[in-house]
Amino acid sequence: MNSEKILILVFKKNNGASFRFGVAFPDPAVEASDVKALGTAMISNGILSFADGSALATLDKAFMQETTSNAISVN
């Protein structure tokens, strides 16, 4: 069984929609201030482009998600 952690940032866009952004394999020592800085940089620098013309407006929340997987043999 394999385990993977993902840092999930949940943003509100300026059109009211929610947007989730995942960072695979985050540093286990990541702190709230680091996550806030990342979210602020993403918003301030407009690094994501959406087809509907909307933009990230606020970072609503963030959390670590852990997933596990079991390999299935297909041979």
C-alpha positions in Angstrom: 0.0 0.0 0.0 1.4 3.4 -1.0 0.6 6.7 0.8 0.8 10.2 -0.6 0.1 13.6 1.0 -1.3 16.5 -0.9 -1.5 20.1 0.3 -4.9 21.4 -0.8 -5.5 25.2 -1.1 -9.1 26.2 -1.5 -9.7 29.6 -3.1 -12.7 31.8 -3.9 -12.7 33.3 -7.3 -13.9 36.8 -8.0 -17.1 35.3 -9.6 -17.9 33.5 -6.4 -16.9 30.0 -7.5 -14.6 27.8 -5.5 -11.3 26.5 -6.9 -9.1 23.8 -5.3 -5.3 23.6 -6.0 -3.2 20.6 -4.9 0.5 20.5 -4.2 1.8 16.9 -4.2 4.5 15.8 -1.8 4.6 19.0 0.3 7.3 19.5 2.9 6.1 17.8 6.1 7.2 20.8 8.1 5.1 23.3 6.1 3.5 25.9 8.4 0.4 28.1 8.1 2.4 31.2 7.3 4.1 29.4 4.4 0.7 28.3 3.0 -0.7 31.9 3.4 2.3 33.3 1.6 1.9 30.8 -1.2 -1.8 31.6 -1.6 -1.1 35.4 -1.5 1.6 35.0 -4.2 -0.8 33.0 -6.4 -3.5 35.7 -6.1 -1.2 38.7 -6.4 0.8 37.4 -9.4 -2.3 36.1 -11.2 -0.5 32.8 -12.0 -3.7 31.0 -13.0 -5.8 31.8 -16.0 -9.4 30.7 -16.3 -11.4 30.4 -19.5 -14.3 32.5 -18.1 -12.0 35.4 -17.3 -12.3 35.0 -13.6 -9.4 35.3 -11.2 -8.5 34.0 -7.7 -9.7 36.5 -5.1 -9.1 35.0 -1.6 -7.6 31.9 0.0 -10.4 30.4 2.0 -8.8 27.4 3.6 -6.0 24.8 3.3 -5.5 21.3 4.5 -3.4 18.2 4.1 -5.0 15.3 2.4 -3.5 11.8 2.6 -4.4 9.2 0.1 -3.5 5.6 0.0 -3.5 3.3 -3.0 -3.2 -0.4 -3.5 -1.6 -1.7 -6.7 -3.7 -4.0 -8.8 -2.0 -6.5 -11.1 -3.3 -6.4 -14.6 -1.0 -9.0 -16.1 
